[in-house]
Amino acid sequence: CVCACVCSVFASERHGGSLAAMLRRARGVKASLLVVQERGGRTFGAFIPSQLARSEAGFYGDARTFLFMLTPRRIFRATGRDDHFVHMSATHGIGFGGEIGGGGVALHLGAD
């Protein structure tokens, strides 16, 4: 997509379900809206105000990062307690908040 608008760059049903495939498709995208729909129908996700990247050793992002649910409609903003916004690795998948491989993660999508 070559525009300043919102456009889909990755969908697991079209591009596969791997983290590597998502990162390849999102290369160069400056901010992302990650939307997940569970098989049961619940829809939730995250806004990531920076380019998606693997971050094996730590977290990235900033306080503009937030999580959301569509039903019921809710937005979850950073608490300000730390700078643990987004972690993305081949081992742990994508995590928001909490500790790498540990507890307190607000949202976790496995590597597979």
N, C-alpha and C positions, 0 to 999 in steps of 0.2 A: 504494500500500500504506500503510495507516494502522496501523502496529504497531511494536513494538520488536524484531521478528524480521527475519530475512533474507528478502527477497522480490525477485523479478525486476522491474526497472523498464524494462529495455531489452534487446531481442534483435534482432540485425540481420535475421534472417529475418522478423520481424514488423514492425519499425519502420523498416527501411531501414539502410543502412550508413554514413550520414554522421555525422561528429563533431557537427555542429549538432543533429541529431536526438537523439543520445545525451545531449547537454548539456540539451536541452529536457526530456527525459523524467526526467533525474536532478536537475532543479532542486529544491532544498530537501532533498535527501538528504544527511545529515551525514557519512556514510562510505560507501565503495564497495568492493565486491569485483568486480574486472574479470576475467572469465573468457573466454579465447579458445580455441576449438578449431579447429585447422588442418584443411584438407581431408584431410590424411594421417592425422588422428586424434589428433595430439599436443595435449594440453591444458595450458595455462599461464595465468598472469595476475598480478595485482597487488592488494594491499590498499592503499587510499588512505584514510587516517583523517580526511580533510577533504572538504568539498564539492567536487565536480568543477567546474572553471572554466577558462576560457581564461586563459593566462598568457603572452601574446605576448612580454613583455619579460624574463621570468625564470622561476624555479622556485617551487614552493610545496610544502606538505606538511612532514613532520617525520620523525624517526628511527623512528617507528612504521610508516612505509611499508615494504612488503616485496614481493618478487617470489616466485613459486613455479612449480614444475612438478609435474604429478600423476604422470607416468610418465617417469623414475623420480621418486619423491617427494623433492622438495628445496625448501628455503626459502632465499632469498637476502636477507639483511638489509643495511642501509646500512653502508658501510665506516667512516663517521665522518670521512672526509677532507674533505668539504664539505657544503653544504646543498642539493645538486642532487638533489631527490627526484622531483618530477613537473613536467613542462613540457607544456603543451597549447596548440597554436595551429592556426589554419586552414592555415598554410603547412607546418608540420612534423609535424602530427598529435600523437600522444601519445608522449612519451619519458620514460624513467626513468633518472636518473643521466646522467653524461657532460656534454657541452656542447651548447647549442642549435645545431642544424644542423651539428654537428661529431662528433667521435669519442668513444669511450668509453661510448656509450649502452648500458645493460644490456638494455633492451627498448625497441623502437620500433615503433609502429603508425602507418603512413602516414595522411595526411589523407584519402586517398580510400579 
